[in-house]
Amino acid sequence: MWIYVCTAVLAALLLRNLYRGTLKIKDCQNRYVLITGCDHGFGRKLAEKLDNLGVHVFATCLHSSSVKELSEQCSSKMKALVMDVTNEDHIIKAIAFVEEHLKEKSLWCLVNNAGCLSPQVVFEMATKEDFRKVMNVNLFGMIDVTRAFIPLLRRGKEGRIVNVSSMNGRFSVEASPYSCSKYGVESFSDGLSFSLSPFNITIHTIQPGYYKTEMTNGDKIVKEIWERWDSLDERIKVVYGRGFIEQYCESAKKLYDGFAVDDSKPVVKAMTHAILGKHPQNRYVVGRIAVFFLRPVSLLPFPIAVSCKLIAFHLVFFLTNKSCCRFHSVYGFLQ
């Protein structure tokens, strides 16, 4: 009997959560949302979707050409402007621009979406400048923009901040600049939720799996890897060998072009729900790989989690290369 009771309770809770997930806030057309990184990818698609829903959108872009495109393609509620999240002067000008259009109203939501990648190489091939560049955009830029726009969020009785993170911010097997920055985003988001709770400003993180964007273009990634290889110290080249980098590039291209998901609608849907949903989640894990593999693995004891992820990634290398002996010997698999 208790089995039936427990099943009924679980079913009721599931239906309740599904129903709550469909509810949206009222007066969406009167809300103001600022999104960073709207040149392409998730930010661009989110800005266009919110504009179609009638939301007032401030879309910040790195390039003036993107500002022109958004201004021409979207409604009059779309206000696009140039803002480099690492440039203090740009942020100050953006605040003035937003305040001018808000007048006495408040900013409903800030979406920290702007991000970048460094060359996708192993740790010994990465430079300090790689770490500095990625951290400046993905973490410090997010912190600076958030600090600048909190007063406008605080004008209202409530507000939201949506930070785009990554599953790399929960678990990583490579000490890459990108993973380090996303771990920082997770920590920043957790701490910020406590800091801003007295002002009824909630924090929501988006953790996508592998999706195709401008940053994850296979050809671009391979080009950057080869450029880094050409500039490496000869001692590092001797350790890894040209055969390793050839297989690494081939597998990286197939991983990003073949395994990465082309349809980014689930990510944009999650971001939209975090902004307009009546009962938003604290974290949105998006994508089958993220939901059914990366998230469960991240909860395992660290040694087991590392083994699971390494096996999975090396399986990809085996599937995409006829000979991966050099790759595995470097990582100690075929000693």
N, C-alpha and C positions, 0 to 999 in steps of 0.2 A: 504493500500500500504506500509506504513511504517513497518508493521509487516513482510512483505515479504523481504523488504530491510534489516531489522535487522537480520532476519533468514539467509539470504544469506551471510551477513557479518560474523556472528557467525560461519556458516559452513565453510567459507573460512579460517577464523582464525584457526578453529579446524584442517582442512586439512593441513594448513601450519605448525602447531605445530607437527602434526603426521609425516609430511615429514621431518621436521628438526630433529625429534627424531631418524630417521633412518640413518642420516649422521654420519660418523666416521672420525676421524683425519687421516691424511696420515702418511705413514711410521710407522705403529704400531710396526713393527718388529725391529725398531731401538730405541724404547722407553724403558726406565728403570723404573721399579716400585718396591717399597719396601712395603711389607705387614707385619704387626705384627699379632701375634696370629694365626699361620698357623698349629697348632697341629691337629685341627679338626674344624668342623663347617664351618661357612661362609668363614673364612680365608683360610682354606685348599682347599675348592672347588673353591674359586676365584683364588688362586695360580695355581691350575691345569688347570683351564679354560684359564687363560692368557698365560700359557705355551703352551697350544694347539694352541693358536692364534699366537704364535711366538714372544711374548713379552719377554723381558729380565726381570726376576723376582728375587728379593731378598726376600726370605721367611724366616721370623724369627719365631723361635719356642721356647717354654719353655723347651722342652725335646729333648735330643740328638737322641732318637729313632725316633722322627718325622723327624728330619733332615735327618737321614739315609733313611727313607722311601721315602721322597720327592726326594732325590738325585738319588735313584735307579729307581723310577717310572717315573720321568720326563726327559725332554731333557737336553742337556748341557747348555741351556740358564737359567735353574733353578739353582740358587745359594742359598742353604738353610744354615742357621746358627742359633746357639743358642743365644737368647737374651731375658732376663727378663726385661720388660719395667720399672721395679722398681729398677733395679740394674744399677748404674751409670757406673761401670766398663764394664758391658756388652754393654752398649750403646756406650761407647768410642771405644771398640773393633769392634763393628758393623760399626761405621763410617769409621774406618781404612779399614775394609774388603770391604765396598762398594766403597770407594775412589780408592782402588787398582784395582777394576774391571772396574770402570768408566773411569779411567785415566783422560782425559781432558773433557769428556762428562758430561752432567748434568743428574740429577735425574728428571724424568718427573712427577712422582706422588708418594706421601706417603699415604698409607692407614692405618689409625689408627684403627685396628680391635680388638686388644687384649682386653679382658674383663673378668670379673668374677662375681659370685653371692655370697652372704652370705646366711645363712639359711633363708628360706622364712617364717619368723615368724612376728607376729604383733610387733609394736614398743616397747612395754614394755618388750618383750622377746629378743630384739636385744641388743647387747653390743657395747660399744664404739670401741672395737677391730674390730667388724664387719664393722662399718663405716670406720675405718682407713684402713682396708685391701682393701675394695672395692674402696674407693676413691683413694688409692695409685695406683691401677691398672687402673681403668676406667678413671680417670681424671688426676691425677698428672703424671702417667706414660705417658699418651697421651701428656701432656704438655712438659715433658722432651724430649721425642722422637722428637716431632715437632721442638722444639728449636734446637735440635742437628742437624737435617737434613735440616733445612732451607737454610744454605749456599750452599748445593748441589742442591737444587731446584732453587736457585737464579742464578746458573751458566747459565741456559738457558734463552731465551727471555720470556718464560712463564712456568708455572707449576701448579700442582694441589695438593690439600690435601683433602682426603676423610676421614671423621670421622664417625665411626659407632656409632650412638646414639640409641634411642629407642623411641617408643611412650610414654614410661614412663617419657621421658624428656620433654614432652609437657603437660602431665596431669597425676596426680597420686592421689589415695585416701588413700595411706598408706605411712607413713614417713619411707620408707625403705632405706637402704644404696644404693641400686641399683638405685632407682628413684632419690635420691639426686645427685648421681654421673652423671646421664644422664642429669639432669637439668644443671649441671656444664658444660657438653660437649656442650650443646646447646649454653650456654652463651659464652663459649670459642670460639666456631666456629663463632658466630656472630661477636665477637670482632676481631678475627683473620682475617676475611674477609676485615675489614677496615685497619688493620695494614699492611697486605701484598699486598693490591691493588696497591701500587706504583711499586711493582716488578712484576705485572701481574701474581700473584699466586692466584688462586681462591680456595674457600673452599666449599665443598659439604658434606652434612650430609645425612646419611641413617637412616631412622626411620622404622624399621620392626615392625610388629605386633607380634603375638604369633607364633613362629616357634620351631620345635623340634630340639634341638642341644644337645651336651654333657652336657651343663649347665642346660638344662631344662628337664633332665631325671626324670620322676615321682618317680621312686624308690629311686633315689639318694636324691631327695628333701625331700621325706617322712622320710628317714633315718636321714637326718640332722635335721629335725624338732623334731623327737623323742629324738635325742641326746641333743638338746638344752633344751627340756622339762625336761629331767633327771637332768640337771645341774641348773635348775631354783631355785630361792628362793621360799621357801614354801608359802610365802605371795602371790606371783604372781600365784602360782598353785591354791591356794584357790579361788582367784578372777575368774579365767577362768574355772577351773575344768577339769578333765580328759576327760569328755564327749565332751567338746569343742575341745580339741586337737585331739581326735579320728575322729570327723567329719571334722575337718580342714584338717587333713592328707588325709582322703578319698577323699574329694573334690579337694584338691590340686593335687593329683595323677590323678584324672579323668580330671581335667582342663588341665594339661600339657600333659597327654597322649592321652586324647580324643578330646580336643578342639584345641590344638596347631597343626599347619599345618606341615605335614611331608616333603612336597616338598619345599626345600629352593631355587629352581631355580629362582623364582622371585627376591629374595634378591640378589643373585649373578649376575643376569642380570642387576639390578639397579646399583650395584657397578661397573660392567664392563662398563656401559654407562657413569657413572660419571668419569671413567678413560679415556675411549677411544672415547666417543661421541663428536661430533664437537660442539654441543650446549648442554652441560650438565645442569641439573637443580641444583638450590641451595639446595633443599631438595627433597628427595625421600621417600614418604610414601608408604610402601610396605605391601600388604596383605589386604584381603577383610575386616577383622575386623578393621584394622587400617584406611582404606580408607573410609568405609561406616559408621563406628561408632565412633571410637576413635578420629579421626581428627575433624569431625563435632561437637562432644560433647566438645572437647577442646576449640572450638570457642564460646561456649555459656557462658552466665554470670555464674560466679563460683558456686553460690548456685544451679542453675539448672543443671550445668554440674556434680556436685558432686552427686546430686540425681539420674541423669540418669545412671551414672556409677555404683553407689551403687545398684540400682535396677537391672541392668544387671548382676552384679556379684552375687548378692544374688539369682537371678533367676537360675544362674548356680548351686549354692549350693542347691537350692530346687530341681533342676532336678537330682542332683547327690546324694541326701540324702533323705531318707524317713522322717527323723526327724531332723530338724535344729533349734529347739527351743532354745537350749542353745547358739548356734552361734548368733542368732538374739537378744537374750536377752542381751548378752554382748555388742552388738553394739546399743542397745537402740531401736530395732525394735519391740520387744514384751515385753514391760515393764508392 
